[in-house]
Amino acid sequence: MESVSVSSQLNKGVRLQYMNLPQGDKCQVTYVWIDGTGQGLRNKTRTLDQEPKTIHDIPEWNFDGSSTYQAEGSNSDMYLIPVAMFRDPFTLDPNKLVLCEVLKYNRLPAETNNRARCRKIMEQVKEHVIWFGMEQEYTLYGTDGHPFGWPKNGYPKPQGPYYCGVGADCAYGRDVVECHYKACMYAGVNIYGTNAEVMPSQWEFQIGPCEGLDMGDHLWMARFLLHRVCEDFGIVSTLDPKPMTGNWNGAGCHTNVSTKVMREEDGIKFIDEAMKKLETRHQKHIEHYDPNGGKDNLRRLTGHHETSSIDDFSFGVANRASSIRIPRHVGQEKKGYFEDRRPAANCDPYSVTMILAETVLLEPEDYDKVYDFEKEYMFEKKD
C-alpha cells in the first residue's frame, strides 16, 4: 500500500452529500497567492453575497504574512489584490478561484511578487504580441517522500518504457493527471496537453499559448489545481528540478516563445537575432530560471539527461541537449517559435517570461531598469 494522507481516506460519499447542498445566491471565493518562498501557494475562502461577474467585483482582502514567510509578527498584515478569476472545479459553479498579487503594509509589492515587474515589462512590449507556452514537468510522491509507485526497497526498471507509456508497469498516477486536466479545463485554465515523462512517476502538462502576463497567471493556477487534486488523492506533487539523483531525468519547465514577426514569413531571421541577444545574457537568465538564483538548476543542467550545461549557452535545430531548441518544422518553414530548455520545474513563470521579453524585445540600455514602485505599482484602494 502506497503512503497516502489520512484525510484522503475519509468517506468521500459523505463529503459529496454536503457538496450537493444548495447555497442560494451566495458565492464562495477562494483567494490564492504565492508565499514568501516564491514556490509555495496559500489559499483561503470567503463568502460574497452574489457571484462576481468580473475580477473587479472581488474585494481586496488581507492575511497574516508572518505565517507565510512574508512579514514580521509586529507588522504582519499583507494585502491580497485579485488579478485573475477562474471557475472552482472543487466546489463548482458559481464559486470562484481568484489568483492574487501580494502587497506589503505600505502597498508596495511583496518580495516574491514578481508579477508586478512582469506586468510593467509586458506593457512595454505589448505591440510585439509575445506568446508563451510553458511545459510544466512534475513528480508524484507518496507522503513518505518516496516517488509514487516506486518499489519500497530499490528502484524501478531503468528509464526507457515510461515516456508517453501505457500500462500499470509504466504509468504511475494517471488518475491524478486526468483529473487535473479536467479541473484545468473546467476552471478556464488554458491547458494545451499532457504526457508521461521519462522518469517513472514524472509527468508533464503544457499551458498556452498565452500572451504576455497571462502565461504566469494560468501556470500558477494550474499548479494550484495540481496540488489540490493531489491532496484529494493523498499524494504529493513536487516541482524539484532533480528529485532523484543518479541516472534519472530531472524536471524542467521548457518555455516556448514567439513574437508577431517570428510567426510571419521569414520569421527565422528574428529568431536568429534573439539567439544572439540571449547568448549575451545567459548567466542573467540562469539567475531568473529558478527561485534560488540558479542553485536548484545546478543539479539539473549538467549536460546529461537531455539538458545543456548550466555554464554554456547553445542552440540548435531539434537539439534537446542545447540551451535553446529550434523545432525542426520551424527550421524548415523558416518561421514560428523557439524553446528555451533552461527554466527549472520550480521557476516563477513571471520571472521567466519577464526576462525573456526584456532580452528579446528591449534594447540593451533598457535592460534591468529599476522601476519606481512608489509611482508605478500603487493600487487604488477599492471601496
N, C-alpha and C positions, 0 to 999 in steps of 0.2 A: 504493500500500500504506500503510495506516494505521501510525502509530508504536505498536508494541506491545512489551512487555517481552521480553527474550531468554528468560527462564525459561518464558514461556507457550508458546514454540515448541519446547520439548523434547518428546520422544516420549511422549505420554500413554498409549499402549498398554503401554509398558514399566512405567510407574507403576501401571497397573491390575493388572498381573501381581503386583506386590508387595502392593498393597492387598487383594487377594483371599486372601492367605495367612492361615491360621487363627492366632488369638492365644491360644488356650486360655482359661483363666478370667480372665486379666489384663484390665485396662481402662485405656485412655488417657483422661486427664482434662486438658483444655486450660483453663487459667486465663486469664480475660480481664479487663482492668482499664483504667480511664481514666487517661491520663498527666497530667503537670503542665501541659500546655497547656489542659486542660479539654475538648479536642476529639479528640485522638488516642487510639487504642486500642492496647494492647500485649497480648501473649499468650505463654504458654509452657506446655509439656506435661510431665506426669509419669505414671508407671505406678502404679496401685493393684492390689492383689492380687485384688480382686473388684469387680464392678460396684456402684457406690453406689446405694442404693435411695432415699435422701433427701439433701437438702443437708447434713444433719448427719453423713453418712458420709464427707464430703470434708474432709480435714485443712486447717488453715491452712497457708500457705506464705509465702515471702518473696522479695524481689527487690532489685536494686541501684537505688535511687531516684536516684542521681547520674547514671544513664544515661537517665532518663526525665523530667528536669527537675523532680524531686520531692525531692531531698536533696543535701547536700554529700558529697563523697567521704569525708570524715573520719567521717561518721556516716550511712551510706547505706542500711542495711538498712530495708526497709519491709515491713509485714505485708499479706498478702492474705487477706481474710476472705470465704469463699464465701457468697453470699447468694441466688443463683438458678441452678438447674440446667436444662440443655437437652440434647436429643439432638444428636449431632455428625453433620451431613449430609455431611461430607467423609471421615471415617474410618468412619462408620456404627456401628450398634449392635454392642456395648454401650457404645461410647465416648461421652464427655460433653463438653459445653462448660459452663463454670461462670463466671458473672459474679461479680466480687469487689468488695468495698469495700476501700479502701486506708487503712491506719493508719500513723502515723509511729512512730518508735522508742519513743515514750512511750505508744503505743497510743491516741493521740487521732487523730481524723480528719485525713487529709491536706487541704491547702488546696482541692484540686479534688474532694474527696469531698462533693459536695452531697447525696448520698443520705442521709447521716447526719441532717442537719437536716430534710430532706423527710420522713424516717420519723417524726420527732417530731411534725411538723405533722399528718401523716396519722393518727397515733394520736389526736390531739386532736379531729379532725373525723370520726372513724370512723362515728359514729351517722348522719351525713348521707349515707352511701353515695355518695360523689362519684365519678363516672365521667368518664374522659377518652378521647378519640380524637385521635391526632396524625397529621397529613398531611405526611409527610416528602418534600420536594422535593430533588432532587439532579441534578447534571450530569455526564455522562460525558466524559472527556478521554482523549486519547492520551498516551503517556508523554512526548511533546514539549510538553505544556502547551497543546495546541490542542484545541478541542472535537471530540469524536469524530464523524466523518462530515462535518465542515465542509470546504469547499474549502481547499486548502493556501494559496492566494493569493486572498483575497477572502471573500465571505460567501454563505451560502445565501439562498434566496428569503426575503422578509420574513415575519414571523410571520402566521399565518392558517391554513395547512393542517396544522399539526403537532399541535395539541391533540387527543388521542384519535385521532390519524391512523393510517392504514394505508398500506403501500406503501414500497418501497425509497427513494423520494424524500421521504418524510415521517417515517418511524420509523427512528431510528438507534440500534442497540444493543439491539433487543428480546430477543436471546438472553440477555443479562445479566439483563434484567428477569424473564424467565420462569424462569430458573434460580434467581434469588434468591427468587422467590415459592415455588418448590418447596422450596428449602432452609429457608425460614422455616416452612413447614408441617411438614416432617419434624422440625425442631428443637423444635417446640411453641411457636413464637412466634405470638402472636395477631394474625396479619396479616389485614386486612379486605379489601384490594383494591389495585389498581394502575392507573395510566394514564399515557399520554404527556402531557407538559406543553406549554405554549405556545411555548417556545423549542426549536428543534431540538436533539436530544441531551439534553434535560432530561426527567426522569421523576419520578413520584411513587408512593410506596406509603403505605398507611394502616395504622396499628396501633391496635387497640382494638375495642370498648370494653374498657377496663381500669379496675379500681377502685384508686384511691389510688396507692400506691408501685409497684404492678405496671406502671404506664404507663412509668415510666422504665426499669425492668428490661427490658421487652420491646422498647422502642425502641432502647436501647443494643445489645442483642444483635442486633436486625435490622440495625443499622448495621455491626456487626462482620461479619455474614454478607454484607452488600453488598460491603464492601471485600475480603473473602476471595474471593467469586465473581469480582469484577473482576480480582483477582490472577490467577486461573486463565485469564482471557481476555486478560490482558496489558495491560489499560487501567486507568484511574484514575477513582474517583468523588470528586467534590468537593462539599462542603456550603457552599461560599462563597455568601453571600446575594446577591451581584451579580457573577456570574462574568464577564459581558461588559458593558462599558459601551455606551452608546448605546441604540437603540430595541429593546431586548431585555428580556424579563421577568426579574426576579430570582427567588430561591429562598427560600421560607419554610417554616415548619413550623406551619401553621394548627392550632389546638388547640380541639377541641370539648369542651364542659364541661356536665355536668348533675348536679344533686343529686336526691335522692329526691323532694323536694317539687316540683322543677321538672318532673319526669316525671309527676306526678299531675295530676288535673283542676284547671284554673285555675292551673297552674304558672307561667303567663306573668307573674304579679304578682311572683314570686320572681326571675324573670329580670330584670324591670324594676328591682327592688331591687338586684340585682347590678350593673346598669349604673351606677347612682348611686355605688355603692362603688368600682367600677373607675375611674370618671372622676376621683375624688379622688386616686387613686394612679397616674395614667398614667405619670408620669416614673419612679416606682419600678419599675413593670413593665418599662418600656423598658430599665432597667438590668439586669434579670434575663433579658431575652429574647435576648441574645447573649453570648458569653463575654467580650467586651471592653467591657461596660458600656454598650452602645448604639452604639458606634463602627462596628461592622460593619453594623448595621441602618440607619445614617445613609445608606449608599449605596443602600439598597433602599427604605426608606419615604419616598418622595419625593412621594406624591400622584399618581403616574403608574403605568402598567403594573399596574393592579388593586391598588394599595396606597393606604393612607391616609398623611397627613403624620405624620412622627415627632413633630412638635410639638403636635399636636392630638388630642384624644380624640373619637371619633364612633361612633354605632351606628345601624343601620337594618335594616329587613326586606329581605332579598335584595340588599343593597348590598355589592358586592365592593370598593368604594372607601372603606369605613369601617373603623375600628379593630376593631369587633365587628359581625359579620353575624348577624342572626337569620334562620334559614332561612324561606322563605315558608310552608312547611307548618306550622312552629311558630307563626307568626303567625296562621294560620288555625285550628289546633287548640287554640291557647291553652295549650300545654304542650310540653315537650321539652328543647331544649338551645340553647346559643349557641356561635358560632365566633369565637374570638379570632384575628384575622388578623395580629397584630403579631409573634409569635415568628419569629426568623430560622431559616434552614435549619440553621445550626450551633449552635443553642441547646442548653443542657443541659436535657433534659426534667424532671430532678429539680427544677431551679430554677424552670422554668415552672409545673409543677403545684403546687409548694410555694407560690409567691407567689399563684397563683390561689385555692388553697384558703384561704390565710391571709386574703386580701382579702374573698372572698365569704362565708366562714363564721365568721370570728372577729370580735370586737368591736375597734374602733379602738385601745382601750387595750392590747389584747393583740398588736397588730402589732409586728413586729421585736423580739420578746422575745429577750434574749440567754440562751441555754440553757447550763447548767453542763455543759460537755463532760466534765469530770472525773467527774461523778456519772452523767450520763445516757448516755454513749456508751462507757464502758469495756466491753470484750468479755472474757468469761471465756475464759482460755486453754484450749484443748482438749487432752485427753490424747493 
